Amino acid sequence: MPSQVSPTILASPLKFPISGKVAPNRFLKSAMTERLCTYDQDNHDLRGKPTPEYIELYEQWGKGAIGIIVLGNLPVDRTALEAKKNAIIDKRSSWDPVEAFKPVIAASKRHGSLVIGQLTHGGRQTPSDINPHPVSSSDIQNPDGMGMTFAKPRPMTLAEIDDLVDSFAFAAEVLYKAGADGAQLHAAHGYLLSQFLSGRVNKRTDNYGGSLENRSRIVFRIFEEIKRRVPANDFLLSIKMNSADFAEGGFTDEESAKIAIMLEAAGVELIELSGGTYESGAFSHKKDSTIKREAFFIEFADRIRPTLKTAKLAVTGGFRSVGPMEEALAEKSCDFIGLARPLTADPFFCKDIISGAQLHAAENKVNPSMQTATSVYQIKTIATGKPIPDLSIQEVADSTLQAALSG
Ligand SMILES: Cc1cc2nc3c(=O)[nH]c(=O)nc-3n(C[C@H](O)[C@H](O)[C@H](O)COP(=O)(O)O)c2cc1C
């Protein structure tokens, strides 16, 4: 074995049974909004186009020995963004998305990573300065928060639901034609698909609301339509979903466990577990018992992993050290270690773990509730070739947070 490759389970490849895709190791870079693409407030056609900075970011992550790179959320509707400057694949754009996304996918794959695009729709969680007339499963408004305001949504019509299915499938086909290895539906963190799954937000009385089967119908329709358009033996289907919403009346862990089995039956090969919504907060520990194991949702993973026969499981949120990562794989809690914030502090973190150069992510001294802002700031430095602020130094953490909030 070459000396730079440690024989750990983290470095072992894994083959997906349906698509035949092989991840070179067990790290998954979880989707992170980049906010580096074009944006125009009035002309929607000028939104969401990849830029040289966006491509450069993935050149860097592509060098980082990351088994699977998930591109940050890609809205399939240019009026339903998570934030300004999102990369977008909207079937109405006059520019060719296949050509536009080829370079970023090629950059991500250049050194052997698999690359998957995360498809999304903001729904009621679209900031009101981007869209003052959002749609959702129902008309229940998202409370303002995280420095954003959200307008009252209107429930989608059945014709709009049909069109949404088409928009997601169009975007998946674009990813396939542009060279991506798969697509991931973003059904976590309170965005539109999670607004359908949640009994707290979804108050519909038609075929898309009520029972779990009805609330999840839209997700299965999208996967069916993607399979109709893109060859399953060459394209990996994935979903990021909440293990729970952590909100009363929201999507529960029992529901999540049931859906995981249904997703596997529908040909989904990679389930990424996360948790929470903007309302409940997500990216921190919900239970004392998981602190030692680092990953916030690992106990839920323990429950559902044995029920899955073919689908692979990634757990994202909290992993920082080699010990708990190896343990999670060795004990078969999951198949992939999802990472987000450690990879904005250091795009080569996975490579350094595999070579034995690092055992822990650097500490992050920013208040956890503000770390998305500082990670977005770090992303911009990576994309523009500037030094990445070292957030383990308190003064740098403070000044970076100030710069992130004023920028
Ligand atoms: C800057 C930033 C942007 C994020 N954007 C997305 C996103 O576009 N889609 C998504 O599913 N999760 C997003 N997340 C959540 C991460 O993918 C991940 O689930 C969360 O940060 C927990 O993982 P960590 O503890 O390794 O950071 C984002 C997180 C950060 C820090």
The ligand as an SDF file (V2000), in Angstrom:
LIG
                    3D

 31 33  0  0  0  0  0  0  0  0999 V2000
  -21.9800   27.7170    4.7500 C   0  0  0  0  0  0  0  0  0  0  0  0
  -22.9870   26.6140    4.8440 C   0  0  0  0  0  0  0  0  0  0  0  0
  -23.8910   26.4450    3.8120 C   0  0  0  0  0  0  0  0  0  0  0  0
  -24.8110   25.3940    3.8440 C   0  0  0  0  0  0  0  0  0  0  0  0
  -25.6270   25.1930    2.7630 N   0  0  0  0  0  0  0  0  0  0  0  0
  -26.3580   24.0600    2.6880 C   0  0  0  0  0  0  0  0  0  0  0  0
  -27.0180   23.7140    1.4860 C   0  0  0  0  0  0  0  0  0  0  0  0
  -26.9630   24.4060    0.4750 O   0  0  0  0  0  0  0  0  0  0  0  0
  -27.7290   22.5580    1.4870 N   0  0  0  0  0  0  0  0  0  0  0  0
  -27.7930   21.7320    2.5790 C   0  0  0  0  0  0  0  0  0  0  0  0
  -28.4250   20.6880    2.5170 O   0  0  0  0  0  0  0  0  0  0  0  0
  -27.1620   22.0450    3.7110 N   0  0  0  0  0  0  0  0  0  0  0  0
  -26.4260   23.1580    3.7850 C   0  0  0  0  0  0  0  0  0  0  0  0
  -25.6940   23.4170    4.9060 N   0  0  0  0  0  0  0  0  0  0  0  0
  -25.6870   22.4280    6.0030 C   0  0  0  0  0  0  0  0  0  0  0  0
  -24.5000   21.4860    5.8580 C   0  0  0  0  0  0  0  0  0  0  0  0
  -24.5710   20.7480    4.6600 O   0  0  0  0  0  0  0  0  0  0  0  0
  -24.4440   20.5010    7.0360 C   0  0  0  0  0  0  0  0  0  0  0  0
  -25.6170   19.7140    7.0360 O   0  0  0  0  0  0  0  0  0  0  0  0
  -24.2890   21.2160    8.3870 C   0  0  0  0  0  0  0  0  0  0  0  0
  -23.3710   22.2950    8.2910 O   0  0  0  0  0  0  0  0  0  0  0  0
  -23.7970   20.2500    9.4620 C   0  0  0  0  0  0  0  0  0  0  0  0
  -22.5570   19.6900    9.1070 O   0  0  0  0  0  0  0  0  0  0  0  0
  -21.1530   20.1820    9.7910 P   0  0  0  0  0  0  0  0  0  0  0  0
  -21.3440   20.0360   11.2740 O   0  0  0  0  0  0  0  0  0  0  0  0
  -20.1030   19.2700    9.2390 O   0  0  0  0  0  0  0  0  0  0  0  0
  -20.9460   21.6120    9.3930 O   0  0  0  0  0  0  0  0  0  0  0  0
  -24.8230   24.5080    4.9420 C   0  0  0  0  0  0  0  0  0  0  0  0
  -23.9390   24.7130    5.9840 C   0  0  0  0  0  0  0  0  0  0  0  0
  -23.0180   25.7360    5.9550 C   0  0  0  0  0  0  0  0  0  0  0  0
  -22.0440   25.9060    7.0830 C   0  0  0  0  0  0  0  0  0  0  0  0
  1  2  1  0
  2  3  1  0
  2 30  2  0
  3  4  2  0
  4  5  1  0
  4 28  1  0
  5  6  2  0
  6  7  1  0
  6 13  1  0
  7  8  2  0
  7  9  1  0
  9 10  1  0
 10 11  2  0
 10 12  1  0
 12 13  2  0
 13 14  1  0
 14 15  1  0
 14 28  1  0
 15 16  1  0
 16 17  1  0
 16 18  1  0
 18 19  1  0
 18 20  1  0
 20 21  1  0
 20 22  1  0
 22 23  1  0
 23 24  1  0
 24 25  2  0
 24 26  1  0
 24 27  1  0
 28 29  2  0
 29 30  1  0
 30 31  1  0
M  END
$$$$
